[in-house]
Amino acid sequence: MSGAGFGVLHARLRRERAGRAPTESPTPLDERMMARALHLAAEAGAAGEVPVGAVVYELSSGAVLSEASNTREHARDPAGHAEFLAVVEACRTLGDWRLNACGVAVTLEPCPMCAGLMVNARVGRVVYGAADPKGGACRSLYTITTDPRLNHRVALVPGVMALESAALLRSFFRARRGRGRGPGGDAGA
Ligand SMILES: [Zn+2]
C-alpha cells in the first residue's frame, strides 16, 4: 500500500476508535475546574514547562482536592504529567486510592500512562481540553478510559475549552522552536 493509502487508513482507524468512546457534556462545575486547570497550565508554560494543568475535585461538593501542572522538565521525571501528579496528590488528600466520587479536569487529553492511572484510581470523570493526536489515550489513539475490557470505565468529557488549551501549547512550542530547542517533541499530558 502506498504511503498516502496508509495515511487514509490510519485516519479512518483513528476516527473509528474515537467513535467507540462514549462521551458526556460538561457541567458548569467541569467548566469552572477547567478554567482553573488552564490557569495552572499558563503558569507552567511561563516557567518553561509544557503548559498542561490539572485539577482533581469532588463531584458532589465541587471541593478541590489537588492541583498540579507539568513538572517533567524541572524534575527530570517522565511521570511529571499534570494529571498524574494531581491524581496521586488527591489520593493522599482523601486517604484513599479510589477516586470514584471525583473528577479530573486536565487541559490536554491524557497519555496512556495517565489514562491507565485514572483507571487504576477508579476516577469517576475525566474532563479534558485539547485532543492529543500524537499521544492521547482517551479517544485519539486509544480509548483506555472507556475500554469495556478493563475493570473500570471513566465518564469522558472531551474538548472543554479546547481552543484555549491548544493555543497555549502552540505558542509554547513555537517559542521553544524559536530558541533552537528542536522540533518540540511530544506534549506529554
Ligand atoms: Zn500523561
Backbone and ligand atoms as CSV (ligand in chain L), in Angstrom:
chain,resi,resn,atom,element,x,y,z
A,1,MET,N,N,0.855,-1.203,0.000
A,1,MET,CA,C,0.000,0.000,0.000
A,1,MET,C,C,0.885,1.245,0.000
A,2,SER,N,N,0.447,2.269,-0.706
A,2,SER,CA,C,1.237,3.495,-0.777
A,2,SER,C,C,1.206,4.230,0.565
A,3,GLY,N,N,2.143,5.174,0.708
A,3,GLY,CA,C,2.167,5.974,1.936
A,3,GLY,C,C,0.861,6.711,2.136
A,4,ALA,N,N,0.331,7.262,1.036
A,4,ALA,CA,C,-0.931,8.005,1.139
A,4,ALA,C,C,-2.053,7.062,1.573
A,5,GLY,N,N,-2.018,5.825,1.023
A,5,GLY,CA,C,-3.038,4.835,1.399
A,5,GLY,C,C,-3.003,4.546,2.873
A,6,PHE,N,N,-1.790,4.386,3.409
A,6,PHE,CA,C,-1.655,4.153,4.855
A,6,PHE,C,C,-2.216,5.332,5.640
A,7,GLY,N,N,-1.927,6.534,5.128
A,7,GLY,CA,C,-2.416,7.730,5.815
A,7,GLY,C,C,-3.931,7.736,5.912
A,8,VAL,N,N,-4.581,7.393,4.807
A,8,VAL,CA,C,-6.046,7.372,4.778
A,8,VAL,C,C,-6.568,6.304,5.732
A,9,LEU,N,N,-5.932,5.116,5.678
A,9,LEU,CA,C,-6.352,4.009,6.546
A,9,LEU,C,C,-6.190,4.395,8.011
A,10,HIS,N,N,-5.037,5.005,8.304
A,10,HIS,CA,C,-4.745,5.398,9.678
A,10,HIS,C,C,-5.787,6.394,10.190
A,11,ALA,N,N,-6.104,7.376,9.332
A,11,ALA,CA,C,-7.090,8.395,9.720
A,11,ALA,C,C,-8.444,7.748,9.971
A,12,ARG,N,N,-8.792,6.750,9.129
A,12,ARG,CA,C,-10.090,6.099,9.299
A,12,ARG,C,C,-10.124,5.295,10.597
A,13,LEU,N,N,-9.033,4.549,10.847
A,13,LEU,CA,C,-8.965,3.772,12.086
A,13,LEU,C,C,-9.095,4.681,13.296
A,14,ARG,N,N,-8.446,5.841,13.212
A,14,ARG,CA,C,-8.466,6.770,14.344
A,14,ARG,C,C,-9.889,7.261,14.587
A,15,ARG,N,N,-10.590,7.577,13.500
A,15,ARG,CA,C,-11.974,8.041,13.648
A,15,ARG,C,C,-12.844,6.953,14.250
A,16,GLU,N,N,-12.619,5.713,13.792
A,16,GLU,CA,C,-13.438,4.608,14.303
A,16,GLU,C,C,-13.180,4.382,15.786
A,17,ARG,N,N,-11.893,4.431,16.163
A,17,ARG,CA,C,-11.577,4.256,17.584
A,17,ARG,C,C,-12.219,5.370,18.402
A,18,ALA,N,N,-12.075,6.610,17.911
A,18,ALA,CA,C,-12.630,7.748,18.641
A,18,ALA,C,C,-14.132,7.594,18.784
A,19,GLY,N,N,-14.768,7.068,17.745
A,19,GLY,CA,C,-16.212,6.910,17.765
A,19,GLY,C,C,-16.685,5.897,18.786
A,20,ARG,N,N,-15.761,5.023,19.235
A,20,ARG,CA,C,-16.162,3.989,20.186
A,20,ARG,C,C,-16.187,4.479,21.623
A,21,ALA,N,N,-15.623,5.647,21.871
A,21,ALA,CA,C,-15.573,6.139,23.250
A,21,ALA,C,C,-16.800,7.001,23.526
A,22,PRO,N,N,-17.725,6.535,24.371
A,22,PRO,CA,C,-18.906,7.356,24.678
A,22,PRO,C,C,-18.496,8.591,25.492
A,23,THR,N,N,-19.165,9.704,25.229
A,23,THR,CA,C,-18.780,10.942,25.912
A,23,THR,C,C,-19.991,11.609,26.548
A,24,GLU,N,N,-19.705,12.554,27.451
A,24,GLU,CA,C,-20.752,13.338,28.106
A,24,GLU,C,C,-20.483,14.822,27.898
A,25,SER,N,N,-21.487,15.643,28.193
A,25,SER,CA,C,-21.326,17.097,28.091
A,25,SER,C,C,-20.822,17.655,29.414
A,26,PRO,N,N,-20.091,18.792,29.345
A,26,PRO,CA,C,-19.567,19.374,30.587
A,26,PRO,C,C,-20.662,20.023,31.429
A,27,THR,N,N,-20.510,19.935,32.750
A,27,THR,CA,C,-21.370,20.658,33.679
A,27,THR,C,C,-20.713,22.012,33.968
A,28,PRO,N,N,-21.457,22.947,34.571
A,28,PRO,CA,C,-20.817,24.215,34.965
A,28,PRO,C,C,-19.627,23.987,35.901
A,29,LEU,N,N,-19.707,22.964,36.779
A,29,LEU,CA,C,-18.571,22.658,37.669
A,29,LEU,C,C,-17.364,22.203,36.848
A,30,ASP,N,N,-17.577,21.330,35.865
A,30,ASP,CA,C,-16.475,20.889,34.999
A,30,ASP,C,C,-15.797,22.101,34.357
A,31,GLU,N,N,-16.614,23.031,33.887
A,31,GLU,CA,C,-16.057,24.195,33.184
A,31,GLU,C,C,-15.267,25.096,34.134
A,32,ARG,N,N,-15.778,25.246,35.355
A,32,ARG,CA,C,-15.037,26.043,36.355
A,32,ARG,C,C,-13.688,25.394,36.650
A,33,MET,N,N,-13.667,24.092,36.781
A,33,MET,CA,C,-12.428,23.385,37.094
A,33,MET,C,C,-11.449,23.452,35.922
A,34,MET,N,N,-11.982,23.398,34.711
A,34,MET,CA,C,-11.099,23.514,33.544
A,34,MET,C,C,-10.484,24.907,33.465
A,35,ALA,N,N,-11.247,25.931,33.819
A,35,ALA,CA,C,-10.687,27.289,33.817
A,35,ALA,C,C,-9.514,27.360,34.794
A,36,ARG,N,N,-9.671,26.692,35.920
A,36,ARG,CA,C,-8.605,26.651,36.925
A,36,ARG,C,C,-7.387,25.892,36.389
A,37,ALA,N,N,-7.639,24.784,35.709
A,37,ALA,CA,C,-6.545,23.991,35.127
A,37,ALA,C,C,-5.805,24.783,34.046
A,38,LEU,N,N,-6.561,25.571,33.284
A,38,LEU,CA,C,-5.927,26.389,32.240
A,38,LEU,C,C,-5.006,27.442,32.843
A,39,HIS,N,N,-5.438,28.000,33.971
A,39,HIS,CA,C,-4.611,28.978,34.663
A,39,HIS,C,C,-3.288,28.333,35.110
A,40,LEU,N,N,-3.374,27.125,35.651
A,40,LEU,CA,C,-2.171,26.390,36.068
A,40,LEU,C,C,-1.273,26.085,34.869
A,41,ALA,N,N,-1.900,25.744,33.745
A,41,ALA,CA,C,-1.136,25.440,32.531
A,41,ALA,C,C,-0.349,26.663,32.065
A,42,ALA,N,N,-1.002,27.827,32.097
A,42,ALA,CA,C,-0.335,29.058,31.658
A,42,ALA,C,C,0.857,29.369,32.560
A,43,GLU,N,N,0.680,29.180,33.862
A,43,GLU,CA,C,1.788,29.409,34.804
A,43,GLU,C,C,2.955,28.460,34.516
A,44,ALA,N,N,2.630,27.192,34.224
A,44,ALA,CA,C,3.679,26.210,33.921
A,44,ALA,C,C,4.440,26.622,32.669
A,45,GLY,N,N,3.703,27.061,31.649
A,45,GLY,CA,C,4.334,27.483,30.407
A,45,GLY,C,C,5.298,28.644,30.638
A,46,ALA,N,N,4.884,29.580,31.477
A,46,ALA,CA,C,5.743,30.734,31.771
A,46,ALA,C,C,7.005,30.305,32.506
A,47,ALA,N,N,6.944,29.162,33.198
A,47,ALA,CA,C,8.099,28.656,33.948
A,47,ALA,C,C,8.940,27.675,33.124
A,48,GLY,N,N,8.611,27.512,31.845
A,48,GLY,CA,C,9.418,26.663,30.980
A,48,GLY,C,C,8.987,25.211,30.923
A,49,GLU,N,N,7.840,24.901,31.523
A,49,GLU,CA,C,7.299,23.543,31.422
A,49,GLU,C,C,6.258,23.513,30.292
A,50,VAL,N,N,6.012,22.331,29.747
A,50,VAL,CA,C,4.927,22.191,28.778
A,50,VAL,C,C,3.635,22.620,29.481
A,51,PRO,N,N,2.888,23.571,28.884
A,51,PRO,CA,C,1.730,24.137,29.584
A,51,PRO,C,C,0.524,23.198,29.632
A,52,VAL,N,N,0.511,22.340,30.627
A,52,VAL,CA,C,-0.624,21.461,30.903
A,52,VAL,C,C,-0.930,21.576,32.391
A,53,GLY,N,N,-2.205,21.748,32.736
A,53,GLY,CA,C,-2.609,21.848,34.135
A,53,GLY,C,C,-3.733,20.873,34.426
A,54,ALA,N,N,-3.872,20.505,35.712
A,54,ALA,CA,C,-4.913,19.550,36.102
A,54,ALA,C,C,-5.431,19.864,37.499
A,55,VAL,N,N,-6.721,19.607,37.700
A,55,VAL,CA,C,-7.374,19.801,38.994
A,55,VAL,C,C,-8.210,18.557,39.282
A,56,VAL,N,N,-8.116,18.030,40.511
A,56,VAL,CA,C,-8.998,16.935,40.934
A,56,VAL,C,C,-10.000,17.512,41.925
A,57,TYR,N,N,-11.283,17.206,41.707
A,57,TYR,CA,C,-12.339,17.802,42.528
A,57,TYR,C,C,-13.408,16.777,42.849
A,58,GLU,N,N,-14.091,17.020,43.966
A,58,GLU,CA,C,-15.211,16.161,44.363
A,58,GLU,C,C,-16.429,16.531,43.535
A,59,LEU,N,N,-17.053,15.529,42.935
A,59,LEU,CA,C,-18.171,15.804,42.036
A,59,LEU,C,C,-19.398,16.308,42.791
A,60,SER,N,N,-19.604,15.868,44.030
A,60,SER,CA,C,-20.811,16.270,44.767
A,60,SER,C,C,-20.684,17.683,45.328
A,61,SER,N,N,-19.530,17.985,45.930
A,61,SER,CA,C,-19.379,19.275,46.613
A,61,SER,C,C,-18.655,20.317,45.775
A,62,GLY,N,N,-17.899,19.879,44.764
A,62,GLY,CA,C,-17.078,20.808,43.995
A,62,GLY,C,C,-15.780,21.176,44.698
A,63,ALA,N,N,-15.499,20.557,45.852
A,63,ALA,CA,C,-14.269,20.868,46.592
A,63,ALA,C,C,-13.044,20.413,45.794
A,64,VAL,N,N,-12.023,21.274,45.755
A,64,VAL,CA,C,-10.782,20.928,45.059
A,64,VAL,C,C,-9.904,20.090,45.982
A,65,LEU,N,N,-9.476,18.923,45.510
A,65,LEU,CA,C,-8.627,18.033,46.310
A,65,LEU,C,C,-7.157,18.229,45.992
A,66,SER,N,N,-6.846,18.573,44.756
A,66,SER,CA,C,-5.440,18.771,44.377
A,66,SER,C,C,-5.362,19.538,43.070
A,67,GLU,N,N,-4.221,20.149,42.866
A,67,GLU,CA,C,-3.941,20.872,41.617
A,67,GLU,C,C,-2.503,20.578,41.238
A,68,ALA,N,N,-2.214,20.525,39.956
A,68,ALA,CA,C,-0.824,20.311,39.530
A,68,ALA,C,C,-0.654,20.781,38.099
A,69,SER,N,N,0.602,21.004,37.737
A,69,SER,CA,C,0.938,21.261,36.338
A,69,SER,C,C,2.149,20.400,36.005
A,70,ASN,N,N,2.503,20.360,34.726
A,70,ASN,CA,C,3.631,19.519,34.326
A,70,ASN,C,C,4.916,19.941,35.033
A,71,THR,N,N,5.699,18.943,35.461
A,71,THR,CA,C,6.983,19.225,36.114
A,71,THR,C,C,8.115,18.449,35.443
A,72,ARG,N,N,7.828,17.867,34.294
A,72,ARG,CA,C,8.783,16.929,33.692
A,72,ARG,C,C,10.160,17.551,33.465
A,73,GLU,N,N,10.182,18.776,32.957
A,73,GLU,CA,C,11.479,19.382,32.622
A,73,GLU,C,C,12.301,19.668,33.870
A,74,HIS,N,N,11.705,20.342,34.836
A,74,HIS,CA,C,12.473,20.721,36.025
A,74,HIS,C,C,12.771,19.531,36.920
A,75,ALA,N,N,11.817,18.597,37.043
A,75,ALA,CA,C,12.012,17.436,37.915
A,75,ALA,C,C,12.737,16.303,37.189
A,76,ARG,N,N,12.906,16.450,35.869
A,76,ARG,CA,C,13.504,15.387,35.033
A,76,ARG,C,C,12.823,14.055,35.332
A,77,ASP,N,N,11.502,14.119,35.333
A,77,ASP,CA,C,10.690,12.966,35.732
A,77,ASP,C,C,9.708,12.646,34.607
A,78,PRO,N,N,9.842,11.475,33.986
A,78,PRO,CA,C,8.923,11.142,32.890
A,78,PRO,C,C,7.477,10.990,33.346
A,79,ALA,N,N,7.263,10.823,34.657
A,79,ALA,CA,C,5.889,10.740,35.184
A,79,ALA,C,C,5.404,12.111,35.650
A,80,GLY,N,N,6.153,13.174,35.337
A,80,GLY,CA,C,5.782,14.504,35.815
A,80,GLY,C,C,4.698,15.156,34.980
A,81,HIS,N,N,3.641,14.411,34.676
A,81,HIS,CA,C,2.489,14.943,33.944
A,81,HIS,C,C,1.478,15.504,34.940
A,82,ALA,N,N,0.852,16.618,34.578
A,82,ALA,CA,C,-0.033,17.343,35.492
A,82,ALA,C,C,-1.066,16.431,36.144
A,83,GLU,N,N,-1.800,15.669,35.330
A,83,GLU,CA,C,-2.900,14.875,35.886
A,83,GLU,C,C,-2.394,13.682,36.690
A,84,PHE,N,N,-1.210,13.178,36.339
A,84,PHE,CA,C,-0.619,12.078,37.111
A,84,PHE,C,C,-0.334,12.574,38.540
A,85,LEU,N,N,0.320,13.735,38.630
A,85,LEU,CA,C,0.665,14.304,39.934
A,85,LEU,C,C,-0.599,14.660,40.717
A,86,ALA,N,N,-1.595,15.217,40.026
A,86,ALA,CA,C,-2.820,15.642,40.708
A,86,ALA,C,C,-3.593,14.446,41.252
A,87,VAL,N,N,-3.634,13.352,40.498
A,87,VAL,CA,C,-4.363,12.160,40.960
A,87,VAL,C,C,-3.672,11.572,42.188
A,88,VAL,N,N,-2.351,11.450,42.150
A,88,VAL,CA,C,-1.616,10.890,43.292
A,88,VAL,C,C,-1.824,11.770,44.528
A,89,GLU,N,N,-1.771,13.076,44.327
A,89,GLU,CA,C,-1.939,14.016,45.445
A,89,GLU,C,C,-3.371,13.954,46.002
A,90,ALA,N,N,-4.355,13.822,45.125
A,90,ALA,CA,C,-5.754,13.736,45.581
A,90,ALA,C,C,-5.952,12.491,46.442
A,91,CYS,N,N,-5.319,11.382,46.068
A,91,CYS,CA,C,-5.423,10.157,46.871
A,91,CYS,C,C,-4.834,10.381,48.260
A,92,ARG,N,N,-3.720,11.094,48.314
A,92,ARG,CA,C,-3.121,11.419,49.621
A,92,ARG,C,C,-4.077,12.278,50.443
A,93,THR,N,N,-4.661,13.288,49.794
A,93,THR,CA,C,-5.580,14.199,50.487
A,93,THR,C,C,-6.783,13.444,51.050
A,94,LEU,N,N,-7.332,12.530,50.224
A,94,LEU,CA,C,-8.522,11.778,50.629
A,94,LEU,C,C,-8.202,10.640,51.585
A,95,GLY,N,N,-6.963,10.154,51.541
A,95,GLY,CA,C,-6.608,8.961,52.303
A,95,GLY,C,C,-7.233,7.717,51.697
A,96,ASP,N,N,-7.369,7.703,50.381
A,96,ASP,CA,C,-7.982,6.570,49.678
A,96,ASP,C,C,-7.407,6.538,48.266
A,97,TRP,N,N,-7.150,5.333,47.744
A,97,TRP,CA,C,-6.646,5.262,46.362
A,97,TRP,C,C,-7.788,5.256,45.349
A,98,ARG,N,N,-9.030,5.235,45.829
A,98,ARG,CA,C,-10.189,5.210,44.919
A,98,ARG,C,C,-10.759,6.614,44.777
A,99,LEU,N,N,-10.908,7.043,43.536
A,99,LEU,CA,C,-11.437,8.388,43.272
A,99,LEU,C,C,-12.758,8.323,42.501
A,100,ASN,N,N,-13.600,7.335,42.828
A,100,ASN,CA,C,-14.887,7.184,42.124
A,100,ASN,C,C,-15.744,8.444,42.183
A,101,ALA,N,N,-15.673,9.148,43.311
A,101,ALA,CA,C,-16.547,10.303,43.514
A,101,ALA,C,C,-15.899,11.596,43.027
A,102,CYS,N,N,-14.826,11.459,42.240
A,102,CYS,CA,C,-14.044,12.639,41.854
A,102,CYS,C,C,-13.958,12.807,40.343
A,103,GLY,N,N,-13.769,14.068,39.946
A,103,GLY,CA,C,-13.493,14.404,38.555
A,103,GLY,C,C,-12.063,14.896,38.427
A,104,VAL,N,N,-11.490,14.708,37.244
A,104,VAL,CA,C,-10.175,15.269,36.927
A,104,VAL,C,C,-10.366,16.170,35.714
A,105,ALA,N,N,-10.031,17.454,35.872
A,105,ALA,CA,C,-10.031,18.361,34.724
A,105,ALA,C,C,-8.583,18.547,34.297
A,106,VAL,N,N,-8.275,18.254,33.046
A,106,VAL,CA,C,-6.897,18.384,32.554
A,106,VAL,C,C,-6.943,19.019,31.167
A,107,THR,N,N,-5.995,19.931,30.914
A,107,THR,CA,C,-6.104,20.763,29.713
A,107,THR,C,C,-5.768,20.026,28.418
A,108,LEU,N,N,-5.084,18.873,28.516
A,108,LEU,CA,C,-4.734,18.098,27.315
A,108,LEU,C,C,-5.157,16.648,27.517
A,109,GLU,N,N,-5.599,16.015,26.464
A,109,GLU,CA,C,-6.020,14.605,26.533
A,109,GLU,C,C,-4.921,13.753,27.168
A,110,PRO,N,N,-5.262,12.967,28.190
A,110,PRO,CA,C,-4.262,12.147,28.884
A,110,PRO,C,C,-3.585,11.119,27.977
A,111,CYS,N,N,-2.308,10.848,28.300
A,111,CYS,CA,C,-1.496,9.859,27.584
A,111,CYS,C,C,-1.823,8.454,28.123
A,112,PRO,N,N,-1.237,7.394,27.557
A,112,PRO,CA,C,-1.520,6.041,28.061
A,112,PRO,C,C,-1.166,5.866,29.543
A,113,MET,N,N,-0.074,6.460,29.989
A,113,MET,CA,C,0.323,6.335,31.408
A,113,MET,C,C,-0.741,6.945,32.324
A,114,CYS,N,N,-1.163,8.159,32.005
A,114,CYS,CA,C,-2.114,8.860,32.872
A,114,CYS,C,C,-3.514,8.260,32.760
A,115,ALA,N,N,-3.914,7.870,31.547
A,115,ALA,CA,C,-5.219,7.222,31.380
A,115,ALA,C,C,-5.233,5.913,32.173
A,116,GLY,N,N,-4.114,5.183,32.154
A,116,GLY,CA,C,-4.011,3.942,32.921
A,116,GLY,C,C,-4.097,4.196,34.412
A,117,LEU,N,N,-3.442,5.258,34.865
A,117,LEU,CA,C,-3.516,5.614,36.290
A,117,LEU,C,C,-4.955,5.943,36.683
A,118,MET,N,N,-5.661,6.635,35.809
A,118,MET,CA,C,-7.054,7.016,36.114
A,118,MET,C,C,-7.953,5.789,36.237
A,119,VAL,N,N,-7.732,4.802,35.388
A,119,VAL,CA,C,-8.495,3.555,35.505
A,119,VAL,C,C,-8.146,2.872,36.823
A,120,ASN,N,N,-6.856,2.809,37.139
A,120,ASN,CA,C,-6.425,2.159,38.384
A,120,ASN,C,C,-6.908,2.896,39.625
A,121,ALA,N,N,-7.061,4.218,39.532
A,121,ALA,CA,C,-7.532,5.009,40.667
A,121,ALA,C,C,-9.059,5.093,40.686
A,122,ARG,N,N,-9.719,4.403,39.725
A,122,ARG,CA,C,-11.196,4.383,39.669
A,122,ARG,C,C,-11.773,5.792,39.584
A,123,VAL,N,N,-11.104,6.660,38.820
A,123,VAL,CA,C,-11.575,8.044,38.680
A,123,VAL,C,C,-12.991,8.043,38.084
A,124,GLY,N,N,-13.876,8.885,38.645
A,124,GLY,CA,C,-15.264,8.907,38.189
A,124,GLY,C,C,-15.457,9.595,36.850
A,125,ARG,N,N,-14.703,10.688,36.626
A,125,ARG,CA,C,-14.994,11.544,35.469
A,125,ARG,C,C,-13.702,12.230,35.016
A,126,VAL,N,N,-13.438,12.213,33.737
A,126,VAL,CA,C,-12.284,12.935,33.197
A,126,VAL,C,C,-12.779,13.972,32.201
A,127,VAL,N,N,-12.400,15.205,32.453
A,127,VAL,CA,C,-12.764,16.328,31.602
A,127,VAL,C,C,-11.466,16.825,30.989
A,128,TYR,N,N,-11.350,16.812,29.665
A,128,TYR,CA,C,-10.092,17.316,29.097
A,128,TYR,C,C,-10.335,18.365,28.026
A,129,GLY,N,N,-9.275,19.115,27.748
A,129,GLY,CA,C,-9.363,20.213,26.796
A,129,GLY,C,C,-9.002,19.771,25.393
A,130,ALA,N,N,-7.775,20.058,24.978
A,130,ALA,CA,C,-7.348,19.744,23.611
A,130,ALA,C,C,-7.146,18.247,23.431
A,131,ALA,N,N,-7.522,17.744,22.269
A,131,ALA,CA,C,-7.189,16.363,21.906
A,131,ALA,C,C,-5.698,16.294,21.589
A,132,ASP,N,N,-5.091,15.125,21.830
A,132,ASP,CA,C,-3.672,14.942,21.503
A,132,ASP,C,C,-3.531,13.824,20.470
A,133,PRO,N,N,-3.497,14.203,19.186
A,133,PRO,CA,C,-3.450,13.174,18.133
A,133,PRO,C,C,-2.169,12.343,18.164
A,134,LYS,N,N,-1.113,12.828,18.852
A,134,LYS,CA,C,0.150,12.077,18.893
A,134,LYS,C,C,0.283,11.204,20.129
A,135,GLY,N,N,-0.571,11.411,21.139
A,135,GLY,CA,C,-0.365,10.627,22.356
A,135,GLY,C,C,-1.619,10.378,23.176
A,136,GLY,N,N,-2.748,10.886,22.721
A,136,GLY,CA,C,-3.972,10.813,23.525
A,136,GLY,C,C,-4.492,9.393,23.669
A,137,ALA,N,N,-4.860,9.032,24.881
A,137,ALA,CA,C,-5.277,7.649,25.145
A,137,ALA,C,C,-6.711,7.562,25.669
A,138,CYS,N,N,-7.491,8.662,25.511
A,138,CYS,CA,C,-8.924,8.601,25.857
A,138,CYS,C,C,-9.771,8.410,24.608
A,139,ARG,N,N,-9.356,9.057,23.503
A,139,ARG,CA,C,-10.107,8.934,22.249
A,139,ARG,C,C,-9.197,8.901,21.022
A,140,SER,N,N,-8.057,9.631,21.050
A,140,SER,CA,C,-7.309,9.862,19.797
A,140,SER,C,C,-6.613,8.611,19.286
A,141,LEU,N,N,-5.739,8.012,20.110
A,141,LEU,CA,C,-5.003,6.812,19.691
A,141,LEU,C,C,-5.559,5.554,20.344
A,142,TYR,N,N,-5.966,5.675,21.586
A,142,TYR,CA,C,-6.527,4.554,22.349
A,142,TYR,C,C,-7.760,5.053,23.088
A,143,THR,N,N,-8.524,4.112,23.633
A,143,THR,CA,C,-9.710,4.501,24.406
A,143,THR,C,C,-9.631,3.829,25.781
A,144,ILE,N,N,-8.486,4.020,26.440
A,144,ILE,CA,C,-8.202,3.311,27.700
A,144,ILE,C,C,-9.254,3.605,28.772
A,145,THR,N,N,-9.696,4.875,28.862
A,145,THR,CA,C,-10.584,5.250,29.971
A,145,THR,C,C,-12.018,4.724,29.805
A,146,THR,N,N,-12.358,4.245,28.608
A,146,THR,CA,C,-13.715,3.706,28.413
A,146,THR,C,C,-13.683,2.281,27.854
A,147,ASP,N,N,-12.529,1.628,27.907
A,147,ASP,CA,C,-12.402,0.287,27.327
A,147,ASP,C,C,-13.202,-0.720,28.160
A,148,PRO,N,N,-14.218,-1.356,27.571
A,148,PRO,CA,C,-15.063,-2.280,28.352
A,148,PRO,C,C,-14.320,-3.517,28.840
A,149,ARG,N,N,-13.112,-3.794,28.290
A,149,ARG,CA,C,-12.354,-4.966,28.743
A,149,ARG,C,C,-11.681,-4.713,30.090
A,150,LEU,N,N,-11.516,-3.450,30.464
A,150,LEU,CA,C,-10.884,-3.129,31.756
A,150,LEU,C,C,-11.949,-3.119,32.848
A,151,ASN,N,N,-11.478,-3.127,34.102
A,151,ASN,CA,C,-12.432,-3.302,35.205
A,151,ASN,C,C,-13.049,-1.990,35.692
A,152,HIS,N,N,-12.716,-0.882,35.042
A,152,HIS,CA,C,-13.331,0.396,35.431
A,152,HIS,C,C,-13.440,1.287,34.195
A,153,ARG,N,N,-14.563,1.971,34.082
A,153,ARG,CA,C,-14.728,2.923,32.983
A,153,ARG,C,C,-15.005,4.311,33.546
A,154,VAL,N,N,-14.398,5.291,32.907
A,154,VAL,CA,C,-14.443,6.674,33.377
A,154,VAL,C,C,-15.421,7.449,32.495
A,155,ALA,N,N,-16.280,8.270,33.086
A,155,ALA,CA,C,-17.122,9.162,32.277
A,155,ALA,C,C,-16.211,10.178,31.593
A,156,LEU,N,N,-16.380,10.342,30.293
A,156,LEU,CA,C,-15.429,11.112,29.490
A,156,LEU,C,C,-16.082,12.380,28.944
A,157,VAL,N,N,-15.444,13.515,29.202
A,157,VAL,CA,C,-15.958,14.811,28.740
A,157,VAL,C,C,-14.843,15.507,27.954
A,158,PRO,N,N,-14.772,15.307,26.648
A,158,PRO,CA,C,-13.659,15.861,25.869
A,158,PRO,C,C,-13.943,17.278,25.367
A,159,GLY,N,N,-12.865,17.986,24.998
A,159,GLY,CA,C,-12.988,19.224,24.230
A,159,GLY,C,C,-13.450,20.441,25.009
A,160,VAL,N,N,-13.288,20.449,26.339
A,160,VAL,CA,C,-13.737,21.594,27.145
A,160,VAL,C,C,-12.649,22.685,27.119
A,161,MET,N,N,-12.983,23.846,26.613
A,161,MET,CA,C,-12.028,24.954,26.431
A,161,MET,C,C,-10.812,24.483,25.636
A,162,ALA,N,N,-11.088,23.662,24.633
A,162,ALA,CA,C,-10.013,23.048,23.847
A,162,ALA,C,C,-9.207,24.088,23.069
A,163,LEU,N,N,-9.865,25.113,22.579
A,163,LEU,CA,C,-9.148,26.105,21.773
A,163,LEU,C,C,-8.133,26.856,22.616
A,164,GLU,N,N,-8.533,27.222,23.843
A,164,GLU,CA,C,-7.622,27.938,24.740
A,164,GLU,C,C,-6.418,27.063,25.092
A,165,SER,N,N,-6.699,25.802,25.377
A,165,SER,CA,C,-5.638,24.873,25.748
A,165,SER,C,C,-4.661,24.652,24.592
A,166,ALA,N,N,-5.205,24.452,23.407
A,166,ALA,CA,C,-4.355,24.218,22.235
A,166,ALA,C,C,-3.532,25.461,21.907
A,167,ALA,N,N,-4.117,26.644,22.109
A,167,ALA,CA,C,-3.390,27.887,21.816
A,167,ALA,C,C,-2.191,28.035,22.745
A,168,LEU,N,N,-2.366,27.673,24.019
A,168,LEU,CA,C,-1.246,27.718,24.982
A,168,LEU,C,C,-0.115,26.802,24.520
A,169,LEU,N,N,-0.465,25.572,24.134
A,169,LEU,CA,C,0.546,24.596,23.712
A,169,LEU,C,C,1.247,25.061,22.443
A,170,ARG,N,N,0.458,25.581,21.495
A,170,ARG,CA,C,1.039,26.023,20.222
A,170,ARG,C,C,2.044,27.137,20.444
A,171,SER,N,N,1.665,28.122,21.253
A,171,SER,CA,C,2.579,29.260,21.415
A,171,SER,C,C,3.813,28.834,22.209
A,172,PHE,N,N,3.655,27.877,23.145
A,172,PHE,CA,C,4.809,27.371,23.895
A,172,PHE,C,C,5.808,26.695,22.960
A,173,PHE,N,N,5.324,25.799,22.106
A,173,PHE,CA,C,6.245,25.055,21.226
A,173,PHE,C,C,6.827,25.957,20.145
A,174,ARG,N,N,6.043,26.951,19.717
A,174,ARG,CA,C,6.566,27.889,18.725
A,174,ARG,C,C,7.733,28.681,19.335
A,175,ALA,N,N,7.554,29.134,20.566
A,175,ALA,CA,C,8.613,29.906,21.229
A,175,ALA,C,C,9.844,29.030,21.460
A,176,ARG,N,N,9.616,27.764,21.811
A,176,ARG,CA,C,10.735,26.866,22.087
A,176,ARG,C,C,11.524,26.571,20.808
A,177,ARG,N,N,10.801,26.370,19.705
A,177,ARG,CA,C,11.491,26.163,18.422
A,177,ARG,C,C,12.312,27.397,18.074
A,178,GLY,N,N,11.738,28.564,18.373
A,178,GLY,CA,C,12.422,29.816,18.089
A,178,GLY,C,C,13.730,29.938,18.858
A,179,ARG,N,N,13.787,29.281,20.027
A,179,ARG,CA,C,15.017,29.324,20.841
A,179,ARG,C,C,15.964,28.182,20.508
A,180,GLY,N,N,15.636,27.415,19.457
A,180,GLY,CA,C,16.535,26.374,18.987
A,180,GLY,C,C,16.499,25.111,19.797
A,181,ARG,N,N,15.333,24.800,20.384
A,181,ARG,CA,C,15.222,23.574,21.167
A,181,ARG,C,C,14.664,22.413,20.331
A,182,GLY,N,N,14.870,22.464,19.012
A,182,GLY,CA,C,14.431,21.353,18.168
A,182,GLY,C,C,12.945,21.440,17.860
A,183,PRO,N,N,12.415,20.351,17.306
A,183,PRO,CA,C,11.038,20.397,16.802
A,183,PRO,C,C,9.973,20.365,17.884
A,184,GLY,N,N,10.343,20.221,19.132
A,184,GLY,CA,C,9.316,20.328,20.187
A,184,GLY,C,C,8.999,19.025,20.852
A,185,GLY,N,N,8.887,17.945,20.107
A,185,GLY,CA,C,8.602,16.641,20.701
A,185,GLY,C,C,7.168,16.544,21.176
A,186,ASP,N,N,6.907,15.551,22.031
A,186,ASP,CA,C,5.536,15.314,22.457
A,186,ASP,C,C,5.133,16.280,23.554
A,187,ALA,N,N,3.840,16.517,23.629
A,187,ALA,CA,C,3.338,17.480,24.618
A,187,ALA,C,C,3.435,16.891,26.023
A,188,GLY,N,N,3.089,15.638,26.165
A,188,GLY,CA,C,3.228,14.995,27.474
A,188,GLY,C,C,2.184,15.387,28.470
A,189,ALA,N,N,1.016,14.756,28.415
A,189,ALA,CA,C,-0.037,15.000,29.396
A,189,ALA,C,C,-0.470,13.681,29.997
L,1,ZN,ZN,ZN,0.351,11.577,30.870
